[in-house]
Amino acid sequence: MKHWVKMGASLVGAALLVTGVAATAQTPASGAAGSAYAPTVDDWVGVNAAVDNYSLGLDLHDMARFDKAFWPEAKIIAQPEPGLSFAMPYRMAAEGPKGPPPGGIPGGPPPGGPPPGAAPGGPPPGAPSGPPPGGNAIGSNIAPWHLSLSHHFEFQSATHATHYGLFISVYPDLKTKVTTVGLPGHYEDILEKRKGEWRILERKTVIGAK
């Protein structure tokens, strides 16, 4: 009798497991609240790759990789402090602007990129090494370490997505063994998919709170 009871319980459990799997397979994953589009694994890999190419392109001074983060017409909107913002072609985040925008750049250029005039591939032959004095956001010549803290993606369609990511920059002084922590901020990105590839179309860099 016990044998038949155990066999019956096993059959019921197996039936429930199969039913649960079938129900899960029929329920599509939503890319965002209110969005009917269910992103694929390739979509998730693609948007993360675009964001990673930005950070790694800067950190490794790899302009080819940095370019793969953005579409050619992409722009960056920098908000160095509440109430002040300016737009620039995305490459200015790596190459540095030719001149400050109207009103100047309080606190220096957007975090994560070299200061004005510092090309990502390094200085030209014979030029002094390192960024110019006072070029970074804390008024020194220390190159920052850019720390990405989180990433949140939402998919509006098969070709349109947004990204919200927190970051903070730190400035390690290897001579004094003192590290200065810069102001935290966040990115607000618009990503677009073209011919199977995701890249950033617009990036807003916001320092501090909104």
C-alpha positions as a Python dict, from the first residue, in 0.01 Angstrom:
ca = {
    (1, 'M'): (0, 0, 0),
    (2, 'K'): (281, 240, 95),
    (3, 'H'): (444, 166, -241),
    (4, 'W'): (133, 276, -431),
    (5, 'V'): (94, 588, -216),
    (6, 'K'): (453, 693, -285),
    (7, 'M'): (414, 625, -658),
    (8, 'G'): (92, 830, -668),
    (9, 'A'): (257, 1123, -488),
    (10, 'S'): (548, 1112, -730),
    (11, 'L'): (316, 1119, -1031),
    (12, 'V'): (124, 1417, -888),
    (13, 'G'): (449, 1603, -820),
    (14, 'A'): (576, 1535, -1171),
    (15, 'A'): (248, 1659, -1319),
    (16, 'L'): (265, 1981, -1116),
    (17, 'L'): (628, 2035, -1223),
    (18, 'V'): (543, 1994, -1592),
    (19, 'T'): (245, 2228, -1556),
    (20, 'G'): (462, 2490, -1386),
    (21, 'V'): (727, 2473, -1657),
    (22, 'A'): (466, 2504, -1930),
    (23, 'A'): (308, 2805, -1759),
    (24, 'T'): (648, 2972, -1724),
    (25, 'A'): (732, 2912, -2090),
    (26, 'Q'): (408, 3076, -2198),
    (27, 'T'): (468, 3392, -1992),
    (28, 'P'): (701, 3636, -2176),
    (29, 'A'): (949, 3842, -1975),
    (30, 'S'): (872, 4211, -1987),
    (31, 'G'): (1151, 4455, -2069),
    (32, 'A'): (995, 4736, -1867),
    (33, 'A'): (681, 4825, -1680),
    (34, 'G'): (409, 4889, -1935),
    (35, 'S'): (622, 4763, -2225),
    (36, 'A'): (496, 4482, -2445),
    (37, 'Y'): (842, 4411, -2585),
    (38, 'A'): (1032, 4118, -2435),
    (39, 'P'): (1408, 4171, -2491),
    (40, 'T'): (1620, 3880, -2606),
    (41, 'V'): (1947, 3767, -2452),
    (42, 'D'): (2126, 3938, -2741),
    (43, 'D'): (1947, 4264, -2651),
    (44, 'W'): (2068, 4246, -2292),
    (45, 'V'): (2423, 4164, -2400),
    (46, 'G'): (2413, 4444, -2659),
    (47, 'V'): (2306, 4727, -2426),
    (48, 'N'): (2555, 4621, -2160),
    (49, 'A'): (2832, 4606, -2422),
    (50, 'A'): (2755, 4963, -2532),
    (51, 'V'): (2780, 5095, -2176),
    (52, 'D'): (3095, 4891, -2109),
    (53, 'N'): (3261, 5016, -2428),
    (54, 'Y'): (3226, 5373, -2299),
    (55, 'S'): (3396, 5302, -1964),
    (56, 'L'): (3662, 5065, -2098),
    (57, 'G'): (3735, 5290, -2396),
    (58, 'L'): (3820, 5574, -2159),
    (59, 'D'): (4004, 5366, -1899),
    (60, 'L'): (4214, 5182, -2159),
    (61, 'H'): (4261, 5489, -2383),
    (62, 'D'): (4110, 5285, -2666),
    (63, 'M'): (3931, 5525, -2901),
    (64, 'A'): (3813, 5245, -3131),
    (65, 'R'): (3632, 5085, -2840),
    (66, 'F'): (3497, 5420, -2721),
    (67, 'D'): (3354, 5485, -3069),
    (68, 'K'): (3168, 5154, -3055),
    (69, 'A'): (2970, 5283, -2758),
    (70, 'F'): (2807, 5563, -2961),
    (71, 'W'): (2634, 5623, -3291),
    (72, 'P'): (2824, 5881, -3502),
    (73, 'E'): (2573, 6161, -3438),
    (74, 'A'): (2547, 6087, -3064),
    (75, 'K'): (2578, 6369, -2814),
    (76, 'I'): (2653, 6403, -2446),
    (77, 'I'): (2460, 6646, -2229),
    (78, 'A'): (2667, 6743, -1925),
    (79, 'Q'): (2504, 6878, -1610),
    (80, 'P'): (2794, 6970, -1380),
    (81, 'E'): (2560, 7131, -1128),
    (82, 'P'): (2183, 7181, -1088),
    (83, 'G'): (2047, 7438, -1333),
    (84, 'L'): (2352, 7430, -1563),
    (85, 'S'): (2390, 7202, -1864),
    (86, 'F'): (2552, 7200, -2207),
    (87, 'A'): (2564, 6956, -2499),
    (88, 'M'): (2868, 6835, -2692),
    (89, 'P'): (2953, 6572, -2955),
    (90, 'Y'): (3030, 6247, -2776),
    (91, 'R'): (3400, 6251, -2872),
    (92, 'M'): (3457, 6563, -2662),
    (93, 'A'): (3419, 6345, -2353),
    (94, 'A'): (3741, 6173, -2453),
    (95, 'E'): (3931, 6436, -2653),
    (96, 'G'): (3836, 6736, -2444),
    (97, 'P'): (3655, 7044, -2570),
    (98, 'K'): (3845, 7303, -2775),
    (99, 'G'): (3718, 7569, -2541),
    (100, 'P'): (3479, 7589, -2246),
    (101, 'P'): (3110, 7641, -2315),
    (102, 'P'): (2948, 7974, -2227),
    (103, 'G'): (2980, 8023, -1856),
    (104, 'G'): (3269, 7777, -1824),
    (105, 'I'): (3269, 7424, -1687),
    (106, 'P'): (3223, 7438, -1308),
    (107, 'G'): (3429, 7164, -1148),
    (108, 'G'): (3600, 7067, -1473),
    (109, 'P'): (3486, 6842, -1761),
    (110, 'P'): (3240, 6553, -1718),
    (111, 'P'): (3383, 6274, -1498),
    (112, 'G'): (3522, 5965, -1660),
    (113, 'G'): (3703, 6144, -1942),
    (114, 'P'): (4044, 6310, -1969),
    (115, 'P'): (4063, 6687, -1924),
    (116, 'P'): (4052, 6929, -2219),
    (117, 'G'): (4334, 6865, -2465),
    (118, 'A'): (4419, 6516, -2341),
    (119, 'A'): (4376, 6276, -2633),
    (120, 'P'): (4272, 5920, -2540),
    (121, 'G'): (4569, 5771, -2722),
    (122, 'G'): (4818, 5963, -2510),
    (123, 'P'): (5008, 6291, -2554),
    (124, 'P'): (5194, 6367, -2879),
    (125, 'P'): (5568, 6291, -2897),
    (126, 'G'): (5772, 6524, -2678),
    (127, 'A'): (5471, 6649, -2480),
    (128, 'P'): (5473, 6626, -2099),
    (129, 'S'): (5305, 6314, -1966),
    (130, 'G'): (4979, 6335, -1774),
    (131, 'P'): (4692, 6581, -1796),
    (132, 'P'): (4754, 6955, -1766),
    (133, 'P'): (4752, 7100, -1412),
    (134, 'G'): (4406, 7181, -1283),
    (135, 'G'): (4247, 6980, -1562),
    (136, 'N'): (4041, 6734, -1362),
    (137, 'A'): (3727, 6789, -1156),
    (138, 'I'): (3916, 6844, -829),
    (139, 'G'): (4173, 7089, -968),
    (140, 'S'): (4475, 6856, -979),
    (141, 'N'): (4661, 6653, -1241),
    (142, 'I'): (4558, 6314, -1099),
    (143, 'A'): (4386, 6084, -1346),
    (144, 'P'): (4053, 5962, -1204),
    (145, 'W'): (3935, 5610, -1148),
    (146, 'H'): (3578, 5594, -1272),
    (147, 'L'): (3361, 5356, -1070),
    (148, 'S'): (3029, 5242, -1216),
    (149, 'L'): (2801, 5141, -931),
    (150, 'S'): (2483, 5012, -1097),
    (151, 'H'): (2301, 4969, -1427),
    (152, 'H'): (1928, 4970, -1494),
    (153, 'F'): (1791, 4913, -1845),
    (154, 'E'): (1439, 4944, -1981),
    (155, 'F'): (1332, 4840, -2330),
    (156, 'Q'): (1061, 5045, -2498),
    (157, 'S'): (1076, 4848, -2826),
    (158, 'A'): (1297, 4619, -3029),
    (159, 'T'): (1516, 4917, -3128),
    (160, 'H'): (1484, 5161, -2838),
    (161, 'A'): (1600, 5135, -2476),
    (162, 'T'): (1705, 5355, -2186),
    (163, 'H'): (1976, 5316, -1924),
    (164, 'Y'): (2016, 5470, -1578),
    (165, 'G'): (2351, 5416, -1407),
    (166, 'L'): (2517, 5553, -1096),
    (167, 'F'): (2887, 5640, -1082),
    (168, 'I'): (3151, 5803, -866),
    (169, 'S'): (3505, 5915, -949),
    (170, 'V'): (3801, 5877, -714),
    (171, 'Y'): (4145, 6039, -751),
    (172, 'P'): (4425, 5827, -600),
    (173, 'D'): (4744, 6018, -526),
    (174, 'L'): (5012, 5748, -524),
    (175, 'K'): (5274, 5986, -382),
    (176, 'T'): (5082, 6092, -73),
    (177, 'K'): (4873, 5774, -46),
    (178, 'V'): (4564, 5995, -19),
    (179, 'T'): (4257, 5932, -234),
    (180, 'T'): (4006, 6209, -298),
    (181, 'V'): (3646, 6107, -365),
    (182, 'G'): (3467, 6321, -623),
    (183, 'L'): (3100, 6408, -632),
    (184, 'P'): (2870, 6118, -726),
    (185, 'G'): (2643, 6132, -1026),
    (186, 'H'): (2442, 5930, -1272),
    (187, 'Y'): (2396, 5865, -1643),
    (188, 'E'): (2068, 5884, -1830),
    (189, 'D'): (2115, 5715, -2168),
    (190, 'I'): (1904, 5663, -2476),
    (191, 'L'): (2016, 5359, -2675),
    (192, 'E'): (1919, 5262, -3027),
    (193, 'K'): (1957, 4935, -3215),
    (194, 'R'): (2065, 4947, -3579),
    (195, 'K'): (2140, 4642, -3796),
    (196, 'G'): (2149, 4422, -3487),
    (197, 'E'): (2383, 4645, -3283),
    (198, 'W'): (2300, 4855, -2975),
    (199, 'R'): (2478, 5188, -2919),
    (200, 'I'): (2419, 5506, -2720),
    (201, 'L'): (2238, 5783, -2907),
    (202, 'E'): (2233, 6032, -2620),
    (203, 'R'): (2400, 6036, -2279),
    (204, 'K'): (2319, 6281, -2000),
    (205, 'T'): (2585, 6306, -1730),
    (206, 'V'): (2440, 6450, -1409),
    (207, 'I'): (2661, 6543, -1114),
    (208, 'G'): (2497, 6524, -773),
    (209, 'A'): (2122, 6504, -723),
    (210, 'K'): (1862, 6623, -972),
}
